C-alpha cells in the first residue's frame, strides 16, 4: 500500500519537520554491509569492535584501513580509520546509508560511511543505453598507432630528454598486469606489486578469467601499455618507455570498485616509494581515499586520476583538490564524447582511439593491439609525461625540499605548458588548461616554489567536494542547498558534514535529476519529479530533509 495512505496527515507533517527519521525495527540476519569509520581518536581495532558491539549490537569484523600507519606521526589521521564488515549491519527497511548514520549516532564516532562498489553503475548503464558514452565508429581511428604520441609531442620530449623516464617508478592501481608483447616484463617492478582483490598478496597478475557486465579484464594491461610500452617490443609505444611500472591489482572493474581498496592502493604506492600514481578508475570516494591522496601529495608523489567516463560528473579521486584530474580528447583535439568535465579538471590528453595492448581473456593472443577510448588512457598518457618531467629535471621526491609539494610545481608547469587549440577558449574551462604537450612540459622553466601559492594540506570541505562533482561555484551551490534544505546559509556546512557524501553519490548516479533539483522551481512538475526520484534512492534520513 502506498506510503501516503498508511500515515496520517499529522504524522506526515511531523516527519517533514524532523531532522532525522525514526529508528527502524530490530536487526535481522541476512543484511550484510561494509562500513568505513573515522573514530576521532581510537587506533585499536579491538577497541573499535568492542564499542560497536556494546553500543550497536551484533557482530563486527574490524580491521585498520591502513595497517602500517604510525599513530605517532599521522597528520592525515590514517591510523584512526577502520574497515568494518557487519554480517547483520542493516536493519529491516534500512538503506546502507541509514545504517551508517545510525551507527555513527550510536557510537559517537566522527565519520561512518558505507563501502560500496556499485556507485557508478546506474549512470554508466543509462548513458550507454542512451548513446551518450562510447562513440563507436562515428569517428574513424587513425591507421597509425602513434597518433596520440604525436598529439602530445612526445617525440619532441624524447629529443629533449633521451632518458624517457628512466629511474621513475609509476604505481598503477588497476586490474593488474598480464603477459603481452607490448608490456615488457622488464618494464615492471613485481617486487613492489600488490593484489588487493585476492587479500593483499604480492601477485598482481590479472587472471583474465572473469567477465560480465561492466567488468574490465585486461584493463590494467591496456592502460599500463600507454605508460611504459617499449618501442622494440610490438606496435604500442608508451609515453615514458624507460620508466618502471608497479602494478597494483585493485579491482576487476574500473567503475565497480570498493573505495577502501583504492585508498589502500594509494597508501601502498606511497610506502613502496613510487614517484607517480596513475589511476584509471574511480567512484564516489570517501574520507579515507581523500586522506590517502593528500598523504601522497604530502610525500611529494604526483597523483593523477581519470576524470570519468559516461557519468559527466568528475569522480573521485579525480574530484579531490589533492589529485590531478585528466579529461579526454579525440583525434581532432576535440573533447571526447564520453569524458567527464568541469571545474575539477586540470588538463586533457588523447583518450579516443588510443592504441593499446589488448588482452581480455586467457585465450586471447599476447600480441593484439587495437584502438580504445576513455579517460583511462588520457590519464595514463599524462602519468607518462609526469615520469618524463621528473626524470628530465632529476627531481627526487625523497629529497625535494621546496616550499610546496612537488605535485604543485608539476601542476603549475603542466597547465602553463599545455597546448591550446583555437577552439579551446570556447570550452569554458570544462576540460582544463589545454592538451598535454610533453616537449613544452620539459623545456618550460620551473617556477620558483617560493612564488607558488601553497595549497592547504588539509581535508577538503564537503561543500568544495560536492561543488567539484556537480561543477558549481561553492558559494552559488551553498545558496541553492540552503533553499533546498530550508536552512540558513550558515547552516549548510553542518548539513553537508552529515549528508555530503550521500549527496555526492546521488549527484553521480543521476546528474540530470540533481541539476534539476538544484536549479528548478519547486512548484514545477519537472523539479518535483527530480526531487522524488532522488528521494526514492536516498536514505530515509536524507529524504526527510530534502525540500
Buried (B, 14 or more C-beta within 10 A) or exposed (E): EEEEEEEEEEEEEEBEEEEBBEEBEEBEEEBEBBBBBBBEEBBBBEEBBBBBEEEBEEEBEBEBBBEEBEEEEBEBBBBBBBBBBBBBBBBEEBBBBBBBBBBBBBBEBBBBBBBBBEBBBBBBBBBBEEEBBBBEEEBEBBEEBBBBBEBBBBEBBBEBBEBBBBBBBBBBBBBBBBEBBBBBEEBBBBEBBBBBBEEEEEEBBBBBEBEEEBBBBBBBBBBBBBBBBBEEBBBBBBBBBBBBBBBBBBBBBBBBBBBBBBBBBBBBBBBBBBBBBBBBBBBBBBBBBBBBBBBBBBBBBBBBBBBBBBBBBBBBBBBBBBBBBBBBBBBEBBBBBBBBBBBBBBBBBBBBBBBBBBBBEEEBEBBBBBBBBBBBBBBBBBBBBBBBBBBBBEBEBEEBEBEBBBBBBBBBBBBBBBBEEEEBEEBEEBBBBBBBBBBBBBEBEEBEBEEBEEBEBEBBBBBBBBBBBBBBEBEEBBBBBBBBBEBEEEEBBEBBBBBBBBBBBBBBBBBEBBBBBBEBEEEEEEBBBBBEBBBEBBBBBBBBBBE
